[in-house]
Amino acid sequence: MKLLMSFAVVGLSIAMIGCKDGATVADGPSQNRYDLESGKTQYEAETEPAGAVPVGEARQKAEDGKEITLVGLIGGSSEPFVKGLAAFTIVDAKVPYCAPDEGCPTPWDYCCETDAVKENIATVKIVDDAGKPVTQDARDFLEVKELSTVVVKGTAKRDDQGNLTVAAKKIFVRKD
C-alpha cells in the first residue's frame, strides 16, 4: 500500500512540475472561455460590429490578411457546421433559400441556388488570440443554428481559387 501511495505522489509531483508557470498546451486547438458576468464567451460581441458587408461583396473586396466584418446566414450545404471545431459556412442574404412550406427538409443547403452560392459563400473559423481554432461546436456556445444571421469580425484569408475564410475573433448573432 505504501508503495502504491509513493507512486501516486511521484506521479502527481511530475504532473505538477510539467504544468508549472501556468504552462498550457499551445500546439493543439483552443477551448472557449465563458464570462459569468456578461453571460457570453470571449468570442461573442455584445453589440453588432459596424460596417458589415454582405458575403458576396466581401468575396469581391476582401484582401488576404486584412480585417473584415461581414454578415450572412449560416448555410451553404446540408451540413454547414464543422464537427469538433467552431467553424461553419455563411451565405449572402440575397441568395434565396427554400421556404419551409415548400417541403424542403434542409432549406439551408440552397439546393435550388447552387450556382449563386458559389460566389456568395464564406467559411468562418472562430480562433483564439494565438490563431488556433476553438474546439467547441459553435452551435453550443453561440446558440446558433442553420439560417441564423451572424455578423463576423476577423481576418480574411484568400486561397488560390478565390475562396474566402474568416479567422473570426468576434461573432454577433442577430436575433430574428
CYANA upper distance limits for C-alpha pairs under 8 A (distance plus 0.5 A):
  1 MET  CA      5 MET  CA      6.80
  2 LYS  CA      6 SER  CA      6.63
  3 LEU  CA      7 PHE  CA      6.86
  4 LEU  CA      8 ALA  CA      6.79
  5 MET  CA      9 VAL  CA      6.70
  6 SER  CA     10 VAL  CA      6.65
  7 PHE  CA     11 GLY  CA      6.49
  8 ALA  CA     12 LEU  CA      6.59
  9 VAL  CA     13 SER  CA      6.56
 10 VAL  CA     14 ILE  CA      6.71
 11 GLY  CA     15 ALA  CA      6.75
 12 LEU  CA     16 MET  CA      6.66
 13 SER  CA     17 ILE  CA      6.67
 14 ILE  CA     18 GLY  CA      6.66
 15 ALA  CA     19 CYS  CA      6.97
 16 MET  CA     20 LYS  CA      6.72
 18 GLY  CA     23 ALA  CA      8.44
 19 CYS  CA     23 ALA  CA      5.80
 19 CYS  CA     24 THR  CA      7.75
 28 GLY  CA    132 LYS  CA      7.90
 29 PRO  CA    132 LYS  CA      5.75
 29 PRO  CA    133 PRO  CA      5.65
 29 PRO  CA    134 VAL  CA      6.27
 29 PRO  CA    135 THR  CA      6.38
 30 SER  CA    127 VAL  CA      8.17
 30 SER  CA    128 ASP  CA      6.99
 30 SER  CA    132 LYS  CA      6.45
 30 SER  CA    133 PRO  CA      6.39
 30 SER  CA    134 VAL  CA      5.04
 30 SER  CA    135 THR  CA      6.27
 31 GLN  CA    134 VAL  CA      5.70
 31 GLN  CA    135 THR  CA      6.00
 31 GLN  CA    136 GLN  CA      6.93
 32 ASN  CA     41 THR  CA      7.28
 32 ASN  CA     42 GLN  CA      7.85
 32 ASN  CA     43 TYR  CA      8.39
 32 ASN  CA    128 ASP  CA      8.50
 32 ASN  CA    134 VAL  CA      6.72
 32 ASN  CA    135 THR  CA      8.09
 32 ASN  CA    136 GLN  CA      7.42
 33 ARG  CA     41 THR  CA      6.09
 33 ARG  CA     42 GLN  CA      6.68
 34 TYR  CA     39 GLY  CA      7.63
 34 TYR  CA     40 LYS  CA      6.40
 34 TYR  CA     41 THR  CA      4.77
 34 TYR  CA     42 GLN  CA      7.10
 35 ASP  CA     39 GLY  CA      6.17
 35 ASP  CA     40 LYS  CA      6.08
 35 ASP  CA     41 THR  CA      6.20
 35 ASP  CA     42 GLN  CA      7.61
 36 LEU  CA     40 LYS  CA      7.78
 40 LYS  CA     44 GLU  CA      6.56
 41 THR  CA    141 PHE  CA      7.73
 42 GLN  CA    170 LYS  CA      8.23
 43 TYR  CA    126 ILE  CA      8.06
 43 TYR  CA    169 LYS  CA      6.23
 43 TYR  CA    170 LYS  CA      5.14
 43 TYR  CA    171 ILE  CA      6.54
 44 GLU  CA    142 LEU  CA      7.64
 44 GLU  CA    170 LYS  CA      5.94
 44 GLU  CA    171 ILE  CA      5.48
 44 GLU  CA    172 PHE  CA      6.36
 45 ALA  CA     49 PRO  CA      8.01
 45 ALA  CA    170 LYS  CA      6.01
 45 ALA  CA    171 ILE  CA      6.06
 45 ALA  CA    172 PHE  CA      5.52
 46 GLU  CA    172 PHE  CA      7.57
 47 THR  CA    172 PHE  CA      7.41
 48 GLU  CA    151 VAL  CA      7.42
 48 GLU  CA    172 PHE  CA      6.14
 49 PRO  CA     69 THR  CA      7.83
 49 PRO  CA    151 VAL  CA      7.61
 49 PRO  CA    153 LYS  CA      7.79
 49 PRO  CA    172 PHE  CA      7.91
 50 ALA  CA     69 THR  CA      8.32
 51 GLY  CA     69 THR  CA      7.10
 51 GLY  CA     70 LEU  CA      8.42
 52 ALA  CA     68 ILE  CA      8.35
 52 ALA  CA     69 THR  CA      5.19
 52 ALA  CA     70 LEU  CA      4.93
 52 ALA  CA     71 VAL  CA      6.30
 52 ALA  CA    151 VAL  CA      7.33
 52 ALA  CA    152 VAL  CA      8.40
 53 VAL  CA     57 GLU  CA      6.85
 53 VAL  CA     58 ALA  CA      6.63
 53 VAL  CA     69 THR  CA      6.93
 53 VAL  CA     70 LEU  CA      5.09
 53 VAL  CA     71 VAL  CA      6.46
 54 PRO  CA     58 ALA  CA      6.68
 54 PRO  CA     70 LEU  CA      6.08
 54 PRO  CA     71 VAL  CA      5.59
 54 PRO  CA     72 GLY  CA      6.80
 54 PRO  CA     92 ASP  CA      6.15
 54 PRO  CA     93 ALA  CA      7.81
 55 VAL  CA     59 ARG  CA      6.64
 55 VAL  CA     70 LEU  CA      6.50
 55 VAL  CA     71 VAL  CA      6.62
 55 VAL  CA     72 GLY  CA      6.48
 55 VAL  CA     90 ILE  CA      8.03
 55 VAL  CA     91 VAL  CA      6.74
 55 VAL  CA     92 ASP  CA      5.23
 55 VAL  CA    120 ASN  CA      6.08
 55 VAL  CA    121 ILE  CA      6.70
 55 VAL  CA    122 ALA  CA      7.14
 56 GLY  CA     60 GLN  CA      7.15
 56 GLY  CA     91 VAL  CA      8.44
 56 GLY  CA     92 ASP  CA      6.32
 56 GLY  CA    119 GLU  CA      6.67
 56 GLY  CA    120 ASN  CA      4.75
 56 GLY  CA    121 ILE  CA      7.42
 57 GLU  CA     61 LYS  CA      6.69
 58 ALA  CA     62 ALA  CA      5.67
 58 ALA  CA     68 ILE  CA      8.39
 58 ALA  CA     70 LEU  CA      7.15
 59 ARG  CA    119 GLU  CA      7.74
 59 ARG  CA    120 ASN  CA      7.59
 59 ARG  CA    121 ILE  CA      8.30
 59 ARG  CA    122 ALA  CA      8.01
 59 ARG  CA    162 GLY  CA      8.08
 59 ARG  CA    163 ASN  CA      7.80
 59 ARG  CA    164 LEU  CA      6.57
 62 ALA  CA     66 LYS  CA      7.78
 62 ALA  CA     68 ILE  CA      7.42
 62 ALA  CA    156 ALA  CA      6.90
 62 ALA  CA    164 LEU  CA      8.46
 63 GLU  CA    156 ALA  CA      6.93
 63 GLU  CA    157 LYS  CA      8.01
 63 GLU  CA    158 ARG  CA      7.85
 64 ASP  CA    155 THR  CA      8.32
 64 ASP  CA    156 ALA  CA      5.77
 64 ASP  CA    157 LYS  CA      5.28
 64 ASP  CA    158 ARG  CA      5.81
 65 GLY  CA    155 THR  CA      6.28
 65 GLY  CA    156 ALA  CA      5.83
 65 GLY  CA    157 LYS  CA      6.35
 66 LYS  CA    155 THR  CA      5.93
 66 LYS  CA    156 ALA  CA      6.11
 67 GLU  CA    153 LYS  CA      7.84
 67 GLU  CA    154 GLY  CA      5.98
 67 GLU  CA    155 THR  CA      4.86
 67 GLU  CA    156 ALA  CA      6.65
 68 ILE  CA    153 LYS  CA      6.34
 68 ILE  CA    154 GLY  CA      6.14
 68 ILE  CA    155 THR  CA      6.39
 68 ILE  CA    156 ALA  CA      6.79
 68 ILE  CA    166 VAL  CA      8.46
 69 THR  CA    151 VAL  CA      7.42
 69 THR  CA    152 VAL  CA      5.96
 69 THR  CA    153 LYS  CA      4.84
 69 THR  CA    154 GLY  CA      7.04
 70 LEU  CA    151 VAL  CA      6.17
 70 LEU  CA    152 VAL  CA      5.87
 70 LEU  CA    153 LYS  CA      7.20
 71 VAL  CA     92 ASP  CA      7.74
 71 VAL  CA    149 THR  CA      7.65
 71 VAL  CA    150 VAL  CA      6.22
 71 VAL  CA    151 VAL  CA      4.89
 71 VAL  CA    152 VAL  CA      6.73
 72 GLY  CA     90 ILE  CA      5.77
 72 GLY  CA     91 VAL  CA      5.62
 72 GLY  CA     92 ASP  CA      5.36
 72 GLY  CA     93 ALA  CA      6.21
 72 GLY  CA    149 THR  CA      6.10
 72 GLY  CA    150 VAL  CA      6.26
 72 GLY  CA    151 VAL  CA      7.28
 73 LEU  CA     90 ILE  CA      5.53
 73 LEU  CA     91 VAL  CA      5.70
 73 LEU  CA     92 ASP  CA      7.00
 73 LEU  CA     93 ALA  CA      6.72
 73 LEU  CA    146 GLU  CA      8.09
 73 LEU  CA    147 LEU  CA      5.46
 73 LEU  CA    148 SER  CA      5.92
 73 LEU  CA    149 THR  CA      4.90
 73 LEU  CA    150 VAL  CA      6.77
 74 ILE  CA     80 PRO  CA      7.30
 74 ILE  CA     88 PHE  CA      7.48
 74 ILE  CA     89 THR  CA      6.31
 74 ILE  CA     90 ILE  CA      4.79
 74 ILE  CA     91 VAL  CA      6.87
 74 ILE  CA    108 TRP  CA      7.88
 74 ILE  CA    145 LYS  CA      7.68
 74 ILE  CA    146 GLU  CA      5.66
 74 ILE  CA    147 LEU  CA      5.26
 74 ILE  CA    148 SER  CA      6.06
 74 ILE  CA    149 THR  CA      7.01
 74 ILE  CA    150 VAL  CA      7.88
 75 GLY  CA     79 GLU  CA      8.17
 75 GLY  CA     80 PRO  CA      5.66
 75 GLY  CA     88 PHE  CA      8.29
 75 GLY  CA     89 THR  CA      6.27
 75 GLY  CA     90 ILE  CA      5.80
 75 GLY  CA     91 VAL  CA      6.57
 75 GLY  CA    108 TRP  CA      5.22
 75 GLY  CA    109 ASP  CA      6.43
 75 GLY  CA    110 TYR  CA      8.22
 75 GLY  CA    146 GLU  CA      6.25
 75 GLY  CA    147 LEU  CA      6.46
 76 GLY  CA     80 PRO  CA      6.74
 76 GLY  CA     89 THR  CA      6.87
 76 GLY  CA     90 ILE  CA      7.02
 76 GLY  CA     91 VAL  CA      6.57
 76 GLY  CA    108 TRP  CA      6.57
 76 GLY  CA    109 ASP  CA      5.30
 76 GLY  CA    110 TYR  CA      6.55
 76 GLY  CA    117 VAL  CA      7.18
 76 GLY  CA    121 ILE  CA      7.37
 77 SER  CA    108 TRP  CA      7.04
 77 SER  CA    109 ASP  CA      4.43
 77 SER  CA    110 TYR  CA      7.49
 78 SER  CA    106 THR  CA      6.70
 78 SER  CA    108 TRP  CA      7.12
 78 SER  CA    109 ASP  CA      5.22
 79 GLU  CA    109 ASP  CA      8.27
 80 PRO  CA     88 PHE  CA      5.72
 80 PRO  CA     89 THR  CA      5.88
 80 PRO  CA     90 ILE  CA      8.37
 80 PRO  CA    146 GLU  CA      7.89
 81 PHE  CA     86 ALA  CA      8.30
 81 PHE  CA     87 ALA  CA      6.46
 81 PHE  CA     88 PHE  CA      4.80
 81 PHE  CA     89 THR  CA      7.42
 81 PHE  CA    137 ASP  CA      8.37
 81 PHE  CA    138 ALA  CA      8.36
 82 VAL  CA     86 ALA  CA      7.46
 82 VAL  CA     87 ALA  CA      5.84
 82 VAL  CA     88 PHE  CA      6.28
 82 VAL  CA    137 ASP  CA      8.17
 83 LYS  CA    137 ASP  CA      7.27
 84 GLY  CA    135 THR  CA      6.03
 84 GLY  CA    136 GLN  CA      6.49
 84 GLY  CA    137 ASP  CA      6.50
 85 LEU  CA    125 LYS  CA      8.39
 85 LEU  CA    133 PRO  CA      7.21
 85 LEU  CA    134 VAL  CA      6.29
 85 LEU  CA    135 THR  CA      4.83
 85 LEU  CA    136 GLN  CA      5.80
 85 LEU  CA    137 ASP  CA      5.97
 85 LEU  CA    138 ALA  CA      7.88
 86 ALA  CA    125 LYS  CA      6.60
 86 ALA  CA    126 ILE  CA      5.98
 86 ALA  CA    133 PRO  CA      7.51
 86 ALA  CA    134 VAL  CA      5.93
 86 ALA  CA    135 THR  CA      6.50
 86 ALA  CA    136 GLN  CA      5.94
 86 ALA  CA    137 ASP  CA      5.34
 86 ALA  CA    138 ALA  CA      5.03
 87 ALA  CA    123 THR  CA      7.77
 87 ALA  CA    124 VAL  CA      5.92
 87 ALA  CA    125 LYS  CA      4.81
 87 ALA  CA    126 ILE  CA      6.60
 87 ALA  CA    137 ASP  CA      8.02
 87 ALA  CA    138 ALA  CA      7.22
 88 PHE  CA    123 THR  CA      6.36
 88 PHE  CA    124 VAL  CA      5.88
 88 PHE  CA    125 LYS  CA      7.25
 89 THR  CA    121 ILE  CA      7.27
 89 THR  CA    122 ALA  CA      6.08
 89 THR  CA    123 THR  CA      4.83
 89 THR  CA    124 VAL  CA      6.32
 90 ILE  CA    121 ILE  CA      6.12
 90 ILE  CA    122 ALA  CA      5.98
 90 ILE  CA    123 THR  CA      6.90
 90 ILE  CA    124 VAL  CA      7.79
 91 VAL  CA     95 VAL  CA      7.79
 91 VAL  CA    117 VAL  CA      7.29
 91 VAL  CA    120 ASN  CA      6.07
 91 VAL  CA    121 ILE  CA      4.98
 91 VAL  CA    122 ALA  CA      7.14
 92 ASP  CA    117 VAL  CA      8.49
 92 ASP  CA    120 ASN  CA      5.81
 92 ASP  CA    121 ILE  CA      7.04
 95 VAL  CA    113 GLU  CA      7.79
 95 VAL  CA    116 ALA  CA      7.16
 95 VAL  CA    117 VAL  CA      7.48
 95 VAL  CA    120 ASN  CA      8.13
 96 PRO  CA    110 TYR  CA      7.84
 96 PRO  CA    113 GLU  CA      7.78
 97 TYR  CA    107 PRO  CA      6.08
 97 TYR  CA    108 TRP  CA      6.85
 97 TYR  CA    109 ASP  CA      8.19
 97 TYR  CA    110 TYR  CA      5.59
 97 TYR  CA    111 CYS  CA      8.42
 97 TYR  CA    112 CYS  CA      8.03
 97 TYR  CA    113 GLU  CA      7.91
 98 CYS  CA    102 GLU  CA      7.01
 98 CYS  CA    104 CYS  CA      6.97
 98 CYS  CA    107 PRO  CA      5.34
 98 CYS  CA    108 TRP  CA      8.19
 98 CYS  CA    110 TYR  CA      7.35
 98 CYS  CA    112 CYS  CA      8.07
 99 ALA  CA    103 GLY  CA      8.22
 99 ALA  CA    104 CYS  CA      7.86
 99 ALA  CA    107 PRO  CA      7.20
100 PRO  CA    104 CYS  CA      6.72
100 PRO  CA    105 PRO  CA      8.08
100 PRO  CA    107 PRO  CA      7.56
107 PRO  CA    111 CYS  CA      7.97
108 TRP  CA    146 GLU  CA      6.63
108 TRP  CA    147 LEU  CA      6.49
110 TYR  CA    114 THR  CA      6.61
110 TYR  CA    117 VAL  CA      7.83
113 GLU  CA    117 VAL  CA      6.76
114 THR  CA    118 LYS  CA      7.12
115 ASP  CA    119 GLU  CA      8.22
116 ALA  CA    120 ASN  CA      7.03
117 VAL  CA    121 ILE  CA      6.29
121 ILE  CA    164 LEU  CA      8.18
122 ALA  CA    163 ASN  CA      7.48
122 ALA  CA    164 LEU  CA      5.62
122 ALA  CA    165 THR  CA      6.15
122 ALA  CA    166 VAL  CA      7.91
123 THR  CA    164 LEU  CA      6.89
123 THR  CA    165 THR  CA      5.05
123 THR  CA    166 VAL  CA      6.74
124 VAL  CA    152 VAL  CA      8.32
124 VAL  CA    165 THR  CA      6.26
124 VAL  CA    166 VAL  CA      5.41
124 VAL  CA    167 ALA  CA      6.81
124 VAL  CA    168 ALA  CA      6.96
125 LYS  CA    133 PRO  CA      7.12
125 LYS  CA    165 THR  CA      7.80
125 LYS  CA    166 VAL  CA      6.64
125 LYS  CA    167 ALA  CA      5.56
125 LYS  CA    168 ALA  CA      6.32
126 ILE  CA    133 PRO  CA      6.42
126 ILE  CA    134 VAL  CA      6.47
126 ILE  CA    167 ALA  CA      6.33
126 ILE  CA    168 ALA  CA      5.12
126 ILE  CA    169 LYS  CA      6.65
126 ILE  CA    170 LYS  CA      8.32
127 VAL  CA    131 GLY  CA      5.62
127 VAL  CA    132 LYS  CA      5.65
127 VAL  CA    133 PRO  CA      4.84
127 VAL  CA    134 VAL  CA      5.97
127 VAL  CA    167 ALA  CA      6.46
127 VAL  CA    168 ALA  CA      6.41
127 VAL  CA    169 LYS  CA      6.58
128 ASP  CA    132 LYS  CA      5.94
128 ASP  CA    133 PRO  CA      6.93
128 ASP  CA    134 VAL  CA      7.01
128 ASP  CA    169 LYS  CA      7.41
129 ASP  CA    169 LYS  CA      8.29
131 GLY  CA    167 ALA  CA      8.06
136 GLN  CA    140 ASP  CA      8.04
136 GLN  CA    141 PHE  CA      8.32
137 ASP  CA    141 PHE  CA      7.72
138 ALA  CA    142 LEU  CA      6.04
138 ALA  CA    143 GLU  CA      7.81
138 ALA  CA    144 VAL  CA      7.63
139 ARG  CA    143 GLU  CA      5.55
139 ARG  CA    144 VAL  CA      5.34
139 ARG  CA    145 LYS  CA      6.59
140 ASP  CA    144 VAL  CA      7.96
142 LEU  CA    173 VAL  CA      7.97
144 VAL  CA    148 SER  CA      6.42
144 VAL  CA    173 VAL  CA      7.96
148 SER  CA    173 VAL  CA      7.79
148 SER  CA    174 ARG  CA      7.90
148 SER  CA    176 ASP  CA      8.39
149 THR  CA    173 VAL  CA      6.63
149 THR  CA    174 ARG  CA      6.04
149 THR  CA    175 LYS  CA      8.27
149 THR  CA    176 ASP  CA      8.31
150 VAL  CA    171 ILE  CA      7.14
150 VAL  CA    172 PHE  CA      6.10
150 VAL  CA    173 VAL  CA      5.07
150 VAL  CA    174 ARG  CA      6.39
151 VAL  CA    171 ILE  CA      6.25
151 VAL  CA    172 PHE  CA      5.50
151 VAL  CA    173 VAL  CA      6.93
151 VAL  CA    174 ARG  CA      8.04
152 VAL  CA    166 VAL  CA      8.48
152 VAL  CA    168 ALA  CA      6.83
152 VAL  CA    169 LYS  CA      8.47
152 VAL  CA    170 LYS  CA      6.61
152 VAL  CA    171 ILE  CA      5.24
152 VAL  CA    172 PHE  CA      7.00
153 LYS  CA    166 VAL  CA      8.37
153 LYS  CA    168 ALA  CA      6.04
153 LYS  CA    169 LYS  CA      6.66
153 LYS  CA    170 LYS  CA      5.75
153 LYS  CA    171 ILE  CA      6.87
154 GLY  CA    166 VAL  CA      6.30
154 GLY  CA    167 ALA  CA      5.78
154 GLY  CA    168 ALA  CA      4.54
154 GLY  CA    169 LYS  CA      5.82
154 GLY  CA    170 LYS  CA      7.33
155 THR  CA    166 VAL  CA      5.90
155 THR  CA    167 ALA  CA      5.65
155 THR  CA    168 ALA  CA      7.01
156 ALA  CA    164 LEU  CA      7.24
156 ALA  CA    165 THR  CA      6.44
156 ALA  CA    166 VAL  CA      5.21
156 ALA  CA    167 ALA  CA      7.08
157 LYS  CA    164 LEU  CA      6.38
157 LYS  CA    165 THR  CA      5.60
157 LYS  CA    166 VAL  CA      6.55
157 LYS  CA    167 ALA  CA      7.97
158 ARG  CA    162 GLY  CA      6.38
158 ARG  CA    163 ASN  CA      6.20
158 ARG  CA    164 LEU  CA      5.50
158 ARG  CA    165 THR  CA      6.97
159 ASP  CA    163 ASN  CA      6.05
159 ASP  CA    164 LEU  CA      7.49
